[in-house]
């Protein structure tokens, strides 16, 4: 799951449920017309260890992501969900990715 790409697709995504450690994101059927979106959801090679699983359910049009809330703070997830500033979201993802993957942001 390429989270950098998902920020660009946020208009197609809605959070169905979030508790610390687990988030379910529903996606619009329109996302299926975007090859880059499907590719982003299916990519699992660059997931940090703090994300314990990411499952795409095409029939339910949802993605369930389970994560370690001690490494990825639920407040950060809430900012990504509820924030309106796209640049801030990109910055958060870059910083989080850098921290979790031990790469500079």
C-alpha positions in Angstrom: 0.0 0.0 0.0 1.7 3.2 -1.1 0.5 5.8 1.4 2.1 8.7 -0.5 -0.2 7.9 -3.5 -3.3 7.5 -1.4 -3.1 11.2 -0.3 -3.7 12.1 -3.9 -6.8 9.8 -3.9 -8.4 11.1 -0.8 -11.4 12.5 -2.5 -12.4 8.8 -3.3 -11.9 7.7 0.3 -14.0 7.8 3.5 -13.1 6.5 6.9 -15.7 4.0 7.9 -14.3 3.2 11.3 -11.2 4.0 13.4 -10.0 2.8 16.7 -6.4 3.0 17.9 -4.6 0.2 16.0 -7.1 -0.4 13.3 -8.7 1.7 10.5 -11.2 0.8 7.8 -11.4 3.0 4.8 -14.2 2.7 2.2 -13.5 3.7 -1.3 -15.7 5.0 -4.0 -16.4 2.8 -7.0 -15.0 5.7 -9.1 -11.6 4.8 -7.8 -11.7 1.6 -9.8 -11.4 3.7 -13.0 -8.0 5.0 -11.7 -5.2 2.4 -12.5 -2.8 4.2 -10.2 -5.3 3.9 -7.3 -5.6 0.2 -7.7 -1.9 -0.2 -7.9 -1.4 1.9 -4.7 -3.8 -0.2 -2.8 -2.3 -3.4 -3.8 1.4 -2.4 -3.1 2.5 -3.9 0.1 6.3 -4.0 -0.4 7.1 -0.7 1.3 5.0 -1.1 4.5 6.9 -0.4 7.7 6.9 -2.9 10.5 4.5 -0.7 12.5 1.8 -1.6 10.1 0.9 -5.1 11.0 -1.5 -5.8 8.1 -3.2 -4.1 5.2 -6.1 -5.9 3.5 -8.1 -4.8 0.5 -11.6 -6.1 0.1 -12.7 -5.3 -3.4 -16.2 -6.6 -2.9 -16.8 -4.4 0.2 -14.8 -1.6 -1.4 -12.7 -1.2 1.7 -9.2 -1.3 3.0 -8.4 -2.4 6.6 -5.1 -1.3 8.0 -3.9 -2.6 11.3 -1.0 -0.7 13.0 0.9 -0.5 16.2 -0.5 2.5 18.0 2.7 2.9 20.1 4.6 3.6 16.9 2.0 5.3 14.8 0.0 7.5 17.2 -3.8 7.5 16.6 -3.7 11.3 16.7 -1.6 11.3 13.6 -4.1 9.0 11.9 -6.9 11.4 13.0 -5.0 14.3 11.4 -4.7 12.4 8.2 -8.4 11.5 8.3 -9.8 14.8 9.4 -7.3 17.3 8.2 -8.2 19.6 5.3 -4.7 20.8 4.4 -3.3 18.4 1.7 0.2 19.8 2.1 0.1 19.0 5.8 -1.1 15.5 5.1 1.8 15.0 2.7 4.2 16.3 5.3 2.8 14.0 8.0 3.1 11.0 5.7 6.7 11.9 4.7 7.8 12.4 8.3 6.0 9.2 9.4 7.5 7.2 6.6 11.0 8.5 7.3 10.7 7.7 10.9 9.3 4.2 10.5 11.5 3.3 7.6 14.6 5.0 9.0 14.9 7.3 6.0 15.2 11.0 6.1 11.9 12.7 5.3 
